Amino acid sequence: MSTFSAVAVIPAFNEAKSIADIVGRTVRVIERVIVVDDGSTDETQVIAEALGIKVLCHNRNRGKGESLLTGIGAASEMGCDYVVTLDADGQHAPEYILKLMDRAGPRTIVVGSRLADPQLIPRGRYWANQTANFFISWAARHWIQDTQSGFRVYPMALFDGIRLRRNRRGGFVMESEVLIEACRAGYRVASVPIPALYETVLQRPSHFRPVRDITAIVIMVAGKLLARGADPVGLIISHRERRKGTLPVHQT
């Protein structure tokens, strides 16, 4: 895309060590940035507010999904065509935002895929992500290379056209459910390779717990599949796309 109107949303929970760096690098690419402090007990809020960007605060920890939706709601009120989401812990390099935006379109979600080099990803995390990819792609009827990457570009109009269940908005389930519901509503997901950054950048243990969070995601997906009689057609379509290695055509 040559021109675009976008707002970056960065959910943050106890990210005092990294938030200034991530925000500083992000505003060099996208001027409008929203940080959602999700009930942090460290100096995340104070540091973010000193950076001169919009900061929204939860009075308690509500989970990543709620933080994203709080930020996306505020971005909508600011007026934009797209919302870019990225983590505050350093896993996502803001310098790749424009690469993702180049694939964006009004009916396309773009996801930064970290799975090109499995050697750079902790083994447990890698297999947890592959498990989630299998089930979410099945339910979406569309192969998605990295369903657990939070580095994304969403068309803002998407959030007016899908419904997410209230009890799934917290934690990491929301990011999985939005992919399924978007694909079922006719959106497609494009993948852009990004570096897998873990031990070299993280300033604290990951908030993602592979067993607990993947279990919650699989339970959510199972409910959607059972509602469609296990949807064997979805399994065939996603498996075929995976074998072909196809990516959605850029839509304008």
ChimeraX attribute file (.defattr): number of C-alpha atoms within 10 A of each C-alpha:
attribute: neighborCount
match mode: 1-to-1
recipient: residues
	/A:1	12
	/A:2	6
	/A:3	7
	/A:4	12
	/A:5	11
	/A:6	24
	/A:7	27
	/A:8	26
	/A:9	29
	/A:10	28
	/A:11	28
	/A:12	27
	/A:13	24
	/A:14	19
	/A:15	26
	/A:16	21
	/A:17	18
	/A:18	19
	/A:19	25
	/A:20	18
	/A:21	14
	/A:22	21
	/A:23	22
	/A:24	14
	/A:25	13
	/A:26	22
	/A:27	15
	/A:28	11
	/A:29	15
	/A:30	17
	/A:31	11
	/A:32	18
	/A:33	25
	/A:34	22
	/A:35	26
	/A:36	30
	/A:37	26
	/A:38	25
	/A:39	19
	/A:40	19
	/A:41	14
	/A:42	13
	/A:43	13
	/A:44	23
	/A:45	24
	/A:46	12
	/A:47	16
	/A:48	23
	/A:49	14
	/A:50	10
	/A:51	13
	/A:52	9
	/A:53	16
	/A:54	15
	/A:55	20
	/A:56	19
	/A:57	18
	/A:58	15
	/A:59	10
	/A:60	11
	/A:61	17
	/A:62	15
	/A:63	21
	/A:64	26
	/A:65	18
	/A:66	22
	/A:67	28
	/A:68	25
	/A:69	18
	/A:70	20
	/A:71	27
	/A:72	25
	/A:73	13
	/A:74	17
	/A:75	23
	/A:76	17
	/A:77	9
	/A:78	11
	/A:79	12
	/A:80	16
	/A:81	16
	/A:82	25
	/A:83	22
	/A:84	26
	/A:85	26
	/A:86	25
	/A:87	22
	/A:88	26
	/A:89	27
	/A:90	20
	/A:91	23
	/A:92	25
	/A:93	18
	/A:94	25
	/A:95	12
	/A:96	17
	/A:97	22
	/A:98	14
	/A:99	16
	/A:100	23
	/A:101	24
	/A:102	15
	/A:103	22
	/A:104	25
	/A:105	22
	/A:106	17
	/A:107	20
	/A:108	24
	/A:109	25
	/A:110	25
	/A:111	29
	/A:112	27
	/A:113	22
	/A:114	24
	/A:115	19
	/A:116	14
	/A:117	10
	/A:118	13
	/A:119	10
	/A:120	15
	/A:121	17
	/A:122	12
	/A:123	11
	/A:124	11
	/A:125	17
	/A:126	16
	/A:127	14
	/A:128	17
	/A:129	19
	/A:130	16
	/A:131	16
	/A:132	22
	/A:133	19
	/A:134	20
	/A:135	23
	/A:136	29
	/A:137	27
	/A:138	25
	/A:139	29
	/A:140	29
	/A:141	22
	/A:142	28
	/A:143	30
	/A:144	28
	/A:145	26
	/A:146	22
	/A:147	26
	/A:148	24
	/A:149	21
	/A:150	22
	/A:151	23
	/A:152	26
	/A:153	27
	/A:154	24
	/A:155	20
	/A:156	21
	/A:157	15
	/A:158	19
	/A:159	16
	/A:160	7
	/A:161	10
	/A:162	14
	/A:163	12
	/A:164	12
	/A:165	8
	/A:166	9
	/A:167	9
	/A:168	18
	/A:169	21
	/A:170	18
	/A:171	20
	/A:172	22
	/A:173	24
	/A:174	23
	/A:175	21
	/A:176	24
	/A:177	23
	/A:178	18
	/A:179	22
	/A:180	24
	/A:181	19
	/A:182	21
	/A:183	20
	/A:184	15
	/A:185	14
	/A:186	10
	/A:187	20
	/A:188	25
	/A:189	26
	/A:190	26
	/A:191	20
	/A:192	19
	/A:193	17
	/A:194	21
	/A:195	16
	/A:196	21
	/A:197	16
	/A:198	17
	/A:199	13
	/A:200	9
	/A:201	12
	/A:202	16
	/A:203	14
	/A:204	12
	/A:205	10
	/A:206	11
	/A:207	13
	/A:208	14
	/A:209	14
	/A:210	16
	/A:211	11
	/A:212	9
	/A:213	17
	/A:214	20
	/A:215	16
	/A:216	16
	/A:217	22
	/A:218	18
	/A:219	14
	/A:220	18
	/A:221	23
	/A:222	16
	/A:223	13
	/A:224	19
	/A:225	20
	/A:226	11
	/A:227	10
	/A:228	13
	/A:229	9
	/A:230	15
	/A:231	16
	/A:232	13
	/A:233	13
	/A:234	20
	/A:235	21
	/A:236	14
	/A:237	16
	/A:238	23
	/A:239	18
	/A:240	14
	/A:241	17
	/A:242	17
	/A:243	9
	/A:244	9
	/A:245	10
	/A:246	13
	/A:247	17
	/A:248	18
	/A:249	12
	/A:250	15
	/A:251	12
	/A:252	10
